[in-house]
Amino acid sequence: MLAPLLCLATLVPLQAPAPIAARLERTLAAPSLKPATVGVRVVSLDSGKLLFERNSDKSLMPASNMKIVTCSATLALLGPSFSYTTGVYASGDDLILKGSGDPSLDFARLKTLAAAVKAAGVTELKGRLLYDASVFDTDVLGEGWQWDDEEFYYSAQVSGLSCDENVALVIVKPGAVGEAPTVEASPYFTVENKATTSDGKEQALSVSRKRGLNTLVITGTLGAKAEPKRTAITVEDPAPFAAFRFAEALRAAGVTVSESVVLAPGKTPDGAMPVASSVSKPLSQLAADFMKPSDNLFGECFLKTLGAIKGKKGSTSEGARVVREWLKSRNIPLAGFYQADGSGLSRMNLVTAQLLMGILRDRAGDANFRAALPIGGVDGTLKSRFKNTPAANNVRAKTGTLTGASSLSGYVTTKAGERLAFSILMNHYDREGGSSVARSLQDALVITLLDLPARR
């Protein structure tokens, strides 16, 4: 463990001044952390010295701090100018929508793509509309993901061809009292509306999707004077959904597409003629779209993209192998590390604060990585944290939350001007206070670090 760490830069143990260390220890002695395992590591980026440490070699669930691993490796290996290209090809009478693994592809870009198809001289689709998602494997869910999360937006399925983050908006509006409310949803879904409109303003409505199907189930009651209920529901098998949306875009662009057009999977054959393409934003910008809101789909697509481009296939396991080799090449300690997915949604992920510190130190000079991190009190998942404190608009860090796991790792500059990197991992804290208590303790630790005095 020590030898590879020394290759990064020698860490000379130096405890924080006693008053600061005592404040850190008091925070870590909070009653809600009594049953917890907490890993903490704080290092000066200016001197390379270890300032504070607690269980930093313990293997813990990182939650969305796993995104630090995925983002840093993706930027380093693919480069900030990398972008995804979604193409349309013609093969006989068929059109093929070929995915590249782009998690940012949305309906607006599909409409622009459809207009380009029309401008290329395609006025009618006489054959099938094929969808090619073969850049990734067919595993649409991550290892260890919870089955009862599958319909929720944060657990969207992963595909080589995505649209609107593989989520659709469902809007339920009140009807007449005693009658069913109205449901606005993509015609791609089948709707089972079992709900009733009641008198008043109550909203006791449930919107769900049957597991394994694109069937929406609406139950409960919605008051006649209630606001519409809006729910983001994941799509089962995203690639055909993207093709369905592209057919809609083609029609809107003036291309004749039969309502009964055949949508079918198919690999783009050699010799297929390119018709049009849509290019994503560069990775430097996609990284911020990934990290600031903590977007799980981006993490999964990035990891599979690494497997497809830098490895042998577009799978999570191959992407994780590529990441591990990159970490090894950077002399970052791998003991206790296991990557089950790219986002941190899986409870099978394991990291140490020491490993995250290794990445933070290695990437400290990467402006694109730093710019992708949420800023305290300003944006992303830190927008509501650190407000009206000296850490506001100072701390840049990645948050992480799962049931019983909370984390915060990133950068902050002390009042004396010293640049620090820190990693805080909390597992199995008292559930009574929930993750909000864990987050408040993390914030207290970071704010305490700001008071570290200047050192010669």
PEPE-V207541 format. One line per field, one symbol per residue. phi: phi as a letter, one per 30 degrees, with the letter a starting at -180 (. if undefined). psi: psi as a letter, one per 30 degrees, with the letter a starting at -180 (. if undefined). A space follows every 50 residues. Layout:
BEGIN
phi = ???
psi = ???
END
This chain:
BEGIN
phi = .dedddddldccebdeeeddedddddddceedcedccbcbbbbdddcidd caaahdcddbddhddddddddddddddcidcebcbcccbcbiddcbccdb jddcdbddddddddddddddjdcaccccccbccddcdcdcbddiddddce ddedcedcbdbbahhhbbdccccdcdejcdddbcaeddccccccdbdcdj cdbccbbbbddibccdbcbjbbddcddeccbccdcdideddddedddddd dddjddbddcedcbdadddejdddcaabcdddeedddddddddidddedd dddddeddccbcadbdddddddddddeddchcdceicbccaccjdddcdb bcdddddeddddcecddddddddeceibahdceccidhbdddhbdbacda bbeibbbablbacdddjddbcbbbbbbidedddidddedddddddddddd deddbd
psi = eeeeeffekkjjkjklkeeeeeeeeeefgkeffeglkkkkkkkkfefgkk ekkjhfgkjlkfbgfffeeeeeeeeeefkffklkjklklkjbfkkkjjlg gjffkleeeeeeeeeeeeffgjfkjfbljlkjgfflagjfllkgkkegff fkefhklklfjlkhghkkkkkkkkakkflklkkjlkfflkkjjglkklla gliikkjlkkkflhkkjklalkkfgllkkkkkklkkieefeeeeeeeeee effgkjkkfgkkkklkkjlkfkkkellkkllleeeeeefeeefhjeeeee eeeeeeeeefaflileeeeeeeeeeeeefghkkfkgkkjfaffgfkgfkk llfeeeeeeeeegfgjeeeeffkkkkgelbfgeglgkhlffkgdkjlklk kljgkklkkbklklffgkklklkjkkkhlkfefafeeeeeeeeeeeeeff gklkk.
END
